[in-house]
């Protein structure tokens, strides 16, 4: 018995390691792309369900898909109504992995491991390494299944195991609860059903006993999403609860008809392993189709009766897009950080935009409002940096490491611009208002024109960051050089007015000249990201 336990545990470990390799490979390669695509294909319920299934097949994890949806609803990128069909589709997508497990592909397992290992560890090209990790993951999954099958064969003659199976067969609810707990602990319904299928292949598991295991595995896979929902806002929590609700309702609908369900599935294939995979597929397809028409109603009920108090928390300013459940996937985490940085840049842009109004209109209320915005910039600067440095660094690629450095540098630059506006430029404006000084008409026109050019340069840099456009980065750098010349030109014009003895120019001289310098400096700081974009492109071409 000890040898059976050791071999079974080792096979399970290999199987779980294969799932980990497979999930990590796909999420690193496609995680952020999927997040962006999800936002585009959620307007229609049927399309949402279809793409939810597709995305889950790609991610190889309904749990990962659900956790991603919790983050997307929390950040407001998709609504709760849009998330419902995707959740149902995710349940369909996860059946593909179980179907693959049910086929006897273990004869090719070591070949996959060998080829995958060679590509992953010896190839320098990113795509080859991705393919290698993919093959390695599949190979380990199928080899783990083979070890599980071989270790399960002796159980056919075990009187104790026969009694346990008989007891489970007579106590379906206990079987369901046991499967739920096991799935929650190992965070994978595919792993639980992989064990069940391996027992079936070895002849130690019947379909009648396996079906309650299927029910429990489907409920247990919600546990990780529930954990993700704990730290999210009201909509994030509702998404996690909706996932549990769909699964529980589905099991409640099927449970009374388990015997009839088993008889129906028995006609689908002669192999018990294939019958178990088919039962899992039929269960999830049926539940998705039954519950899809009620997805909008479900979202409405959850919004009306669940987590009403949590909505007050969302009124406090805090990061909106930082999904902490994505920290184990750098591709996703860096994408969320980039979106939060764009939000931060929007606040800084509004500060820079309104600054000149304070000088021209002597608006103290606006001045104080801009200073309050700087507090928001400081919060985001701190939170985004903490988020990035808490990412799982064990799987960072070279490109992601460079991207991480650029993001942190850009965050610091945005925070520096905010401080420049708050501590320097606005203090000059406060002094000017207190003294009752005004720019001359010509001076005012120059300041307004220069400020307009600075805003154009700032937006060029931000757009270059958002799109990664090399051409926009070059435009931003050229614009910076034009601003240097324009600053010199306007300063000379101001000095000419001083020679003419214009009193307004004399009184505001130091403020006028310093304001031009500080505005140009703000643009220069923003332009640093453009240099980083060009350097990254150059490094990628080398």
C-alpha positions, 0 to 999 in steps of 0.5 A: 500500500505504501508503494501505491501511495508513493507512486500515486503521489508522484504521478499526481505531482508530475501531472500538476507540474505539467498543468502549471507549465502549460498554464504559465506558458499560455498566460505569459504568451497570451494573457494580456492579449486576451485581457484586451480582446475580452473587452471587445467581444462582450456586447452579445450574450452568445458571443460572450459565452463563445469567447469565454469558452475560447479564452478558457481553452487558451488559458487552460484554466477556468479558474484563471479565466474567472479570476481575470473576470473578477479583476476586469469587473472590479476595474470597470473594464467590463460590466457585471452583465457582460461577465455573466455569459463569459463565466458560463463559456469558461465552464465549457472551455475547461471541458477541453482539458478533461477531454484531452486527458481522457484520450490515451496519449501517454504513449507519446508523453516522454517524446513530448517531454524530450522535445519540449525540454530541448526547445525550452532550455536550449532555444534562444528565440522566445516563440520556440521557448514558448512552444517548448514549454507548451510541449513540456507541459502536455508531456508531463500531464500525460506522463503523470496520468500514465503514472497515476494509471499504473499506480491505480491498477493494484487498487482493483484487488484492494478490499479496502478500496472496494469498500471505499468506492462502494461507500462513495457510490451509496453516499453521493452527497459525501462523494460530492463534498469530498471532491469539492474540498479536494478541488478547492485545495489543489485549485484545479478541477482538471486535476481532480478529474484527471485522478478520476479518469486515471482510476477509470482507465485502471478499472478502479472507478465506475461512471456512477461514482465518478459523476458526483466527483464531477459535480464536486470538482465543478463547485470546488473550482470556484474557491480560488475566484472567491478568494480573488473576490475578497479583496475586490470591490462590489462588482468583483465580489459579485462576479465571484459569487455568480461563478459559485451560483452558476455551479451550485444551481447546475449541480442542484438541477442535475443531482436528482437525475444522476442515475438517468444522467449516467445512463444517458452518458453510458451511450456516448462511448464504451470507455469509462474514461471517455464517458467521464469526460463526456459527462463533464462536457455535457454537464457544463454545456447544458448548464451554460445553455440553460442559464444563459437566458437568465444571465442579465437577471442574475446580474441585476439580482446580484447588483441589487441585493449583494455587497451594497455596503462595498459600493461606498468603499469604491467612492474613496480614491484608490487604484482602479485597475491593479488586480492583485490576483494577476501578480503570478502572471507578469504579462497580465500584471504589467498590462494592469499596471500600464492601464493604471499608469494611463489613469495616473497620466490622465490626472497629471495631464489635467493638472498641467492643462489647468495650471495656466488658467490659475495664472491667467484667471487668478483662480485660487479654487482651481489652484487648490483643486489641482493640489488635491489632484497631486495627492491622487498622483502620489497615491497611484505612484506608491501603489503602482510601484508596490504592485509591480515589485510584488509580481512573481519574478521567477517567470519574468522574461528579459523583455518583461524585465525591461518593460518593468524598468520602463514602467517604474521610470515612467511612474517616477517621471509622472510623479516628478511632473506632479510635484513640479506643478504642485510645489513649484509652478502653483506656488509661483501662481499663489505668489502672483495672485497674492501680489495682484500681478498680471501678465502683459497682453503679449506675455499672456499670449506667449504663455498660452501658446507655449503652454498649448505646445507643451500640452501637445508634446505631453500628449505625444509622449503619453500616446507613444507610451500607450501604443508603443509607437516608435514614430510617435516617440520620434515626434515627441522628441522632435517636439521637445527640441522645437520647444527649446527653441521656442522657449529661447524665442519667447524669453528674448521677446520678454526681455525686449518688453523689459527694455521698453519699460512695460510695468506689467512685464517688469513686475512679472519678469521672474515668474514669466521666465521661470514659468516658461522654463518649468513648463518646458521642463515638464515636457522634457520629463514626459519625453523620457519615455519616448527615448525608452521606447526607441531604445527598446525597439533598437534592442529588439532589432539587434 
